[in-house]
């Protein structure tokens, strides 16, 4: 399970990422291959996304906001470098 910190919780990071990508909850759901309802539940903290979903969002956000991508990667127990290496393998 991802580590959650009080000031930058997964729901907060997902909301920031969605805004950084100019997506609706429906668009975020499509990006991560889940329903709009699930994307909404992530942002409200009712459901915790999997580490793979967090990593996928970090990858999508990286070109737009490197700092936010790094925070997301950290929540999945990764770094931006480890995410990049994982894509090559």
N, C-alpha and C positions, 0 to 999 in steps of 0.2 A: 504494500500500500504506500502511496506517495507521502512524503513528509509534508505536513501542513503547518505554516507559520501564521500567527494571528494577523499580522499586517499585510501579508501577501498570500492569502489562502488560494487554493485552487479555484474556487468560484470567482474571486477577484481577478486572478490572472486570466481565466477564461473570458471574462467580460472585457478586460483590457485587450486581449488578443482579438476578440471578435470585432471590437471597434477599430483596432489597428488595421485589420483586414477589410474594413468597411462591409462587414457581413451582418445579415440578420441572423436570428437564431436558426431559422430554416437554412440559410446559407452555410452556417457553421456546421449544422447537422449533415448537410450534403458533403461538405469538405471532408468530414470525418466519418462519413457513411453510417450515420445514426439519424434518428427522427428529430424533428424540431423540438418535440417534447423532451427528449433526452438531453438535447443541448440546453434547453431551458432549465432542466433539473440540475445540470452541472453548475450553471451560473447561480442558482439559488442554494446550492450546497445540499440538495436533497439526495443526489447521487454523486459518487466519486468516480471520475473517469479512470479508465485503466492507464497503466504506465505507457502502453503503446499508443493510446489516444493522446496522451499528453506529449509524447515524443513527436507524434505526427503534427500536432499543432505547433510545437516549437519549430519544427522544420518549415512549416508554412509561414510562420511569423518572422523567421530569421531575416529574410530580405528587407523587411519593413522596419523591424525594431530588434536589433541584436540583443540589447539588454533584456527586453521582455522574453525573447527566445531563451536566453541563458537562465532566467528565473524559472521558466517552464521546464527546461531540461533538468534543472536542479530538483524540481519537484518529482521528476521521474527517476531520480538517482543517477543522472547523467550530467555530462558537460557538453557544450557545443562541439568540442573536439571529438568526444566519444560518439556523439550522434553522427558526425560526419564520417568517422571511421566505420561505423555500423552500416552506413549506406553503401560503402564500397565493397564490403564483404559479401 
